[in-house]
Structures are given as C-alpha cells and as structure tokens.
Amino acid sequence: MTDPKDNYESHPPVYLASVIESSPVALISLNPRLRITMFNRAAQKLTGYSCYEIAGCRINRLLRLNRVKNIIKIFREREKSTREGYITMLTGKDQTEIPVRLKVSPLLDSEKNFLGVLLLATDLREIKQSQAKLLEAERLAAITETAISVNHEINNPLCSILGNTQLILMEKDRLDPQVVKKLRSIEKQISRIQEIAERLSKITKPVLKEYIGGKKMLDVDQSEINDDEVRAKG
C-alpha cells in the first residue's frame, strides 16, 4: 500500500489542490497587488463567480473599498493575521450582499518572503437561518408550556363555573329571562376560553400582531395549528 506521505512528497501541488478544492470554506488568495490568484469551489458557490471569471481581478470586485481596510493592514504588517476573523459583506455576481466571517492570513514562503494573503470566508446566512429556526422553536416551546399551565390552572375552575352555570340553567323556567340570557352568555364565554386554551396547545407556527404601545401579542386565530388533531376531533 502506498504511503500518503510518499504521494504528497511526489506530487505536492496536486495534493494541495485537491485539499483546497474540497474545502467547505471559501478560500481566496491575493497577490501583493490585491489581485485574486486562487478561488476554490466553495468560493465559487458562495459568490456565483467561476474561477475563470474572477481570476486576476482585484479584490474590490468582491469587497467594497471601505471593507478592504483589514486586508490592507495585513499587507502592511505582513506577519499578523485576523485569527478570530471579523464579520463583513461580500458582493456576489448578482450584486447581492453576502454576510461572511472573514479571516485573513499572510502567505509567506519558506524564507519568510511575503507572497500575498489568504482569505477564508465562512457563509453566515445558514447560521442566521439556523438561529432563526432555533428562536422560533424556543418561542413555540414557551407557548406550549404556557398552554399547559393555562389548561392546568384555569381549565379546572372554569369547568366548575360552567357546571354550576348549567345546573342553574336547568331551572330556567323559574328564572327571570334576563338572568337566563346572562347565564347563557357566561356559558358561551367559558366555552370560548376553553377553546382558546385548547388551540394554544396545538399551535405549530405562531403569528404575532401589534398590541398597545408597539408591543407584540400572539394572534391565536391566525397562528397555524396541528390540523391532524383538529380533523380527528371533527
């Protein structure tokens, strides 16, 4: 069996090219004149440019001039790099702004001669989407927990009130018509509260609406619910 080290020592450019192209992180190298000399597959996917379209272009094709300051700093200091990176925007081929975390490292040869810089760009769009989904999941979990509390703490006394109201209504022939009307209204509103509590526990996609003072409140009627449970009860 061939030792991978032997293969690397025999064909280092081919080996390194394979590693660079298979990297999930967008890699872009610049020469001292800020022109693009390497543009891997991930960088092409991120920006929409092919390596043939972008090779030899200045970095301001992807980064607006006011965003190149950190790269210029690396050129000046030569041996420092932005290890943690910084958040900026790349401009894609269709002129869309792409949020990325950009790390910049100097490229030096074995004799410490400065060859340019390497840019590592991590797409933040997927991270933001994941964060948004996590936030939505946390919000849904909070609503579900609240609904369980409502059902537990409120539904039991409501059942008692509803039961007593219905017992009184059994004697409606002896009651004043206006009293019966009010008792019917109480019965209806209790049923409405129970329906809202039940709907809360079935919400799968909450929808918010404006409330007093610019605050948001849950729109119970417009929020999506578990249709399977509704159909099963229907």
LUMLODO-495189 format. One line per field, with one value per residue (C-alpha): x, y, z; residue number from 1; residue in one letter. Coordinates in nm, 3 decimals. Example, Ala and Ser with C-alpha at 12.3 -4.5 7.8 and 13.67 -1.06 7.14 Angstrom:
c1	[1.230:1.367]
c2	[-0.450:-0.106]
c3	[0.780:0.714]
i	[1:2]
aa	[A:S]
// end
This chain:
c1	[0.000:0.130:0.207:0.003:0.317:0.507:0.225:0.232:0.612:0.597:0.309:0.261:0.083:-0.175:-0.231:-0.272:-0.500:-0.728:-0.741:-0.814:-1.089:-1.260:-1.259:-1.612:-1.476:-1.438:-1.063:-0.936:-0.571:-0.443:-0.108:0.064:-0.130:-0.459:-0.543:-0.713:-0.478:-0.680:-1.055:-1.173:-1.502:-1.661:-1.577:-1.741:-2.056:-2.064:-2.026:-2.163:-1.839:-1.642:-1.267:-1.217:-1.434:-1.266:-0.901:-0.678:-0.949:-0.882:-1.046:-1.273:-1.481:-1.593:-1.525:-1.616:-1.319:-1.429:-1.424:-1.071:-0.902:-0.830:-0.673:-0.457:-0.349:-0.228:-0.033:0.135:0.211:0.288:0.315:-0.014:-0.346:-0.708:-0.738:-1.089:-1.195:-1.446:-1.793:-1.828:-2.017:-1.904:-2.067:-2.187:-2.201:-2.567:-2.470:-2.634:-2.465:-2.346:-2.272:-1.948:-1.696:-1.366:-1.029:-0.713:-0.368:-0.039:0.112:0.486:0.733:0.991:1.224:0.955:0.913:0.570:0.364:0.020:-0.272:-0.523:-0.888:-1.113:-1.481:-1.750:-2.107:-2.320:-2.654:-2.704:-2.601:-2.857:-3.125:-3.039:-3.055:-3.394:-3.525:-3.390:-3.557:-3.887:-3.859:-3.791:-4.088:-4.314:-4.190:-4.272:-4.623:-4.677:-4.560:-4.791:-5.081:-5.022:-5.022:-5.342:-5.515:-5.399:-5.453:-5.752:-5.949:-6.039:-6.204:-6.368:-6.521:-6.660:-6.807:-6.951:-7.101:-7.271:-7.398:-7.552:-7.711:-7.875:-7.994:-8.174:-8.412:-8.452:-8.833:-8.823:-8.570:-8.610:-8.549:-8.276:-8.096:-8.118:-7.975:-7.679:-7.618:-7.618:-7.361:-7.144:-7.173:-7.070:-6.770:-6.645:-6.660:-6.467:-6.192:-6.165:-6.138:-5.859:-5.667:-5.702:-5.594:-5.287:-5.165:-5.193:-5.008:-4.727:-4.640:-4.710:-4.816:-4.772:-4.974:-4.940:-5.060:-5.078:-4.758:-4.588:-4.568:-4.640:-4.900:-4.984:-5.258:-5.431:-5.677:-5.414:-5.146:-5.115:-5.227:-5.195:-5.463:-5.442:-5.576:-5.850:-5.962:-5.956:-6.188:-6.406]
c2	[0.000:0.347:0.579:0.905:1.091:0.949:1.063:1.412:1.441:1.321:1.545:1.826:2.070:1.806:1.701:2.059:2.150:1.860:1.972:2.334:2.240:2.004:2.259:2.357:2.704:2.962:3.016:3.315:3.408:3.752:3.861:4.179:4.383:4.266:4.056:3.718:3.427:3.135:3.085:2.743:2.564:2.684:3.045:2.996:2.856:3.140:3.428:3.288:3.368:3.096:3.086:3.190:3.499:3.618:3.519:3.826:4.065:4.296:4.207:4.512:4.305:4.112:4.358:4.724:4.954:5.058:4.690:4.616:4.802:4.486:4.321:4.629:4.611:4.252:4.366:4.635:4.425:4.113:3.864:3.919:3.757:3.801:3.473:3.531:3.696:3.974:3.999:4.178:4.156:4.006:4.120:3.829:3.812:3.920:4.215:4.062:4.128:3.808:3.818:3.632:3.588:3.674:3.557:3.697:3.537:3.636:3.395:3.350:3.121:2.908:3.208:3.434:3.629:3.787:3.636:3.782:3.691:3.409:3.492:3.237:3.332:3.149:3.198:3.335:3.302:2.939:3.023:3.304:3.073:2.813:3.079:3.195:2.837:2.789:3.111:3.002:2.660:2.826:3.058:2.764:2.571:2.871:2.893:2.519:2.540:2.838:2.648:2.353:2.590:2.755:2.420:2.304:2.622:2.776:2.495:2.319:2.623:2.707:2.359:2.418:2.756:2.609:2.313:2.536:2.768:2.476:2.343:2.681:2.688:2.359:2.570:2.834:2.817:2.968:3.236:3.585:3.583:3.847:3.627:3.329:3.544:3.646:3.287:3.179:3.450:3.324:2.969:3.084:3.284:2.997:2.768:3.031:3.045:2.665:2.668:2.928:2.726:2.413:2.597:2.734:2.382:2.289:2.586:2.476:2.814:3.123:3.450:3.780:4.100:4.458:4.539:4.854:5.056:4.892:4.556:4.226:3.971:3.622:3.610:3.292:3.283:3.339:3.107:2.769:2.469:2.091:2.011:1.636:1.681:1.916:1.668:1.382:1.574:1.689]
c3	[0.000:-0.094:0.194:0.158:0.265:-0.033:-0.262:-0.109:-0.142:-0.502:-0.611:-0.354:-0.592:-0.693:-0.331:-0.208:-0.498:-0.404:-0.040:-0.138:-0.383:-0.138:0.146:0.261:0.343:0.068:0.008:-0.188:-0.228:-0.329:-0.461:-0.330:-0.584:-0.430:-0.735:-0.698:-0.772:-0.630:-0.596:-0.478:-0.544:-0.218:-0.310:-0.650:-0.488:-0.235:-0.482:-0.807:-0.996:-1.171:-1.113:-1.477:-1.437:-1.118:-1.165:-1.197:-1.075:-0.784:-0.452:-0.472:-0.718:-0.407:-0.126:-0.139:-0.081:0.268:0.367:0.249:0.539:0.743:0.440:0.377:0.743:0.692:0.386:0.592:0.899:0.694:0.980:1.163:1.090:1.198:1.385:1.513:1.190:1.150:1.002:0.670:0.341:0.012:-0.311:-0.523:-0.901:-0.895:-0.669:-0.361:-0.027:0.139:0.516:0.594:0.871:0.705:0.830:0.671:0.691:0.525:0.272:0.323:0.153:0.335:0.355:0.503:0.183:0.156:-0.128:-0.053:0.171:0.208:0.278:0.449:0.413:0.613:0.491:0.778:0.600:0.702:1.060:1.072:0.933:1.197:1.469:1.340:1.345:1.697:1.811:1.657:1.825:2.162:2.114:2.026:2.331:2.554:2.405:2.458:2.820:2.878:2.722:2.953:3.253:3.129:3.090:3.432:3.634:3.458:3.297:3.623:3.787:3.452:3.443:3.791:3.690:3.370:3.557:3.813:3.540:3.354:3.676:3.733:3.372:3.434:3.643:3.372:3.381:3.731:3.639:3.502:3.122:3.160:3.415:3.176:2.897:3.111:3.221:2.854:2.784:3.073:2.939:2.591:2.712:2.928:2.625:2.426:2.690:2.684:2.302:2.315:2.577:2.362:2.046:2.224:2.295:1.925:1.772:1.539:1.386:1.598:1.432:1.615:1.582:1.705:2.055:2.266:2.294:1.995:2.171:2.002:2.106:1.987:1.722:1.835:1.544:1.270:1.412:1.241:1.445:1.426:1.167:1.234:1.587:1.464:1.199:1.448:1.682:1.395]
i	[1:2:3:4:5:6:7:8:9:10:11:12:13:14:15:16:17:18:19:20:21:22:23:24:25:26:27:28:29:30:31:32:33:34:35:36:37:38:39:40:41:42:43:44:45:46:47:48:49:50:51:52:53:54:55:56:57:58:59:60:61:62:63:64:65:66:67:68:69:70:71:72:73:74:75:76:77:78:79:80:81:82:83:84:85:86:87:88:89:90:91:92:93:94:95:96:97:98:99:100:101:102:103:104:105:106:107:108:109:110:111:112:113:114:115:116:117:118:119:120:121:122:123:124:125:126:127:128:129:130:131:132:133:134:135:136:137:138:139:140:141:142:143:144:145:146:147:148:149:150:151:152:153:154:155:156:157:158:159:160:161:162:163:164:165:166:167:168:169:170:171:172:173:174:175:176:177:178:179:180:181:182:183:184:185:186:187:188:189:190:191:192:193:194:195:196:197:198:199:200:201:202:203:204:205:206:207:208:209:210:211:212:213:214:215:216:217:218:219:220:221:222:223:224:225:226:227:228:229:230:231:232:233:234]
aa	[M:T:D:P:K:D:N:Y:E:S:H:P:P:V:Y:L:A:S:V:I:E:S:S:P:V:A:L:I:S:L:N:P:R:L:R:I:T:M:F:N:R:A:A:Q:K:L:T:G:Y:S:C:Y:E:I:A:G:C:R:I:N:R:L:L:R:L:N:R:V:K:N:I:I:K:I:F:R:E:R:E:K:S:T:R:E:G:Y:I:T:M:L:T:G:K:D:Q:T:E:I:P:V:R:L:K:V:S:P:L:L:D:S:E:K:N:F:L:G:V:L:L:L:A:T:D:L:R:E:I:K:Q:S:Q:A:K:L:L:E:A:E:R:L:A:A:I:T:E:T:A:I:S:V:N:H:E:I:N:N:P:L:C:S:I:L:G:N:T:Q:L:I:L:M:E:K:D:R:L:D:P:Q:V:V:K:K:L:R:S:I:E:K:Q:I:S:R:I:Q:E:I:A:E:R:L:S:K:I:T:K:P:V:L:K:E:Y:I:G:G:K:K:M:L:D:V:D:Q:S:E:I:N:D:D:E:V:R:A:K:G]
// end
